[in-house]
Amino acid sequence: MTSYSSLARTVNASVDSVKRWLQTLNQFYYCFPVQPWHKNISRALRKEPKYFLWDWTLVPNRGARLENVVASALLKATHFWTDHGLGEFGLFFLRDKQKREVDFLISKNGQPWFLVEVKASHKAGLSRNLAYFQQQSGADHALQLAFDLPAVERDCFELERPGIVPAATFLAQLV
């Protein structure tokens, strides 16, 4: 999550300046914001967005880089689906005051459609936050992507309960 005040202190600038700089970087397609989802989630955080880089190769941390890859793919997919008249789609993240978080929530026509948690390995086990936020939000699907699993012939969107799926399989099914 982006803390405007923390960034402002780091670069010795005002919070308003930091917000303007990020807006300018967004307009130049350097980065893009993902807003927090707070509808129908008790104690959800409503504050600052998370920022992701369009050129995810610039992200040094592997986990953050993989999350960036998925964020870019999901944002492109939500734009594609909306532009093709399939509904009104949005990309968000979930975090509550107890620090439970799910990387992404995709909405369809203003309602939670599916949740996505990004992991480098399936060995981490299934995140409990997926089931918690699926129950809280009413999302149809809750998927944990694992980048270390090979692609399989499977429709990820047939899963109604939280499950681990290969990232390659999921990303191939977006558009």
FENPE-V908027 format. One record per residue. N is the residue number from 1. RES is the residue in one letter. PSI is psi in whole degrees, 0 to 359 (none if undefined). Layout:
n=(N/N)
res=(RES/RES)
psi=(PSI/PSI)
This chain:
n=(1/2/3/4/5/6/7/8/9/10/11/12/13/14/15/16/17/18/19/20/21/22/23/24/25/26/27/28/29/30/31/32/33/34/35/36/37/38/39/40/41/42/43/44/45/46/47/48/49/50/51/52/53/54/55/56/57/58/59/60/61/62/63/64/65/66/67/68/69/70/71/72/73/74/75/76/77/78/79/80/81/82/83/84/85/86/87/88/89/90/91/92/93/94/95/96/97/98/99/100/101/102/103/104/105/106/107/108/109/110/111/112/113/114/115/116/117/118/119/120/121/122/123/124/125/126/127/128/129/130/131/132/133/134/135/136/137/138/139/140/141/142/143/144/145/146/147/148/149/150/151/152/153/154/155/156/157/158/159/160/161/162/163/164/165/166/167/168/169/170/171/172/173/174/175)
res=(M/T/S/Y/S/S/L/A/R/T/V/N/A/S/V/D/S/V/K/R/W/L/Q/T/L/N/Q/F/Y/Y/C/F/P/V/Q/P/W/H/K/N/I/S/R/A/L/R/K/E/P/K/Y/F/L/W/D/W/T/L/V/P/N/R/G/A/R/L/E/N/V/V/A/S/A/L/L/K/A/T/H/F/W/T/D/H/G/L/G/E/F/G/L/F/F/L/R/D/K/Q/K/R/E/V/D/F/L/I/S/K/N/G/Q/P/W/F/L/V/E/V/K/A/S/H/K/A/G/L/S/R/N/L/A/Y/F/Q/Q/Q/S/G/A/D/H/A/L/Q/L/A/F/D/L/P/A/V/E/R/D/C/F/E/L/E/R/P/G/I/V/P/A/A/T/F/L/A/Q/L/V)
psi=(148/128/104/318/323/316/318/317/318/318/6/54/172/158/319/322/315/316/318/319/315/323/319/315/323/317/334/11/35/320/170/147/149/121/155/143/133/352/137/24/115/137/28/147/140/11/241/150/170/143/140/152/138/320/85/347/344/352/116/325/127/314/315/324/316/320/322/318/312/319/315/315/319/320/317/319/316/323/316/310/317/313/333/13/24/358/186/112/149/155/127/174/164/133/138/179/345/8/18/138/147/136/316/145/127/126/151/119/42/4/145/130/304/157/147/128/135/128/147/325/147/346/344/343/165/130/129/336/331/310/318/309/334/317/318/318/334/16/144/325/149/110/135/119/134/121/349/2/141/154/146/161/98/139/109/331/9/342/125/337/159/139/161/130/151/135/321/321/312/310/326/339/358/310/none)
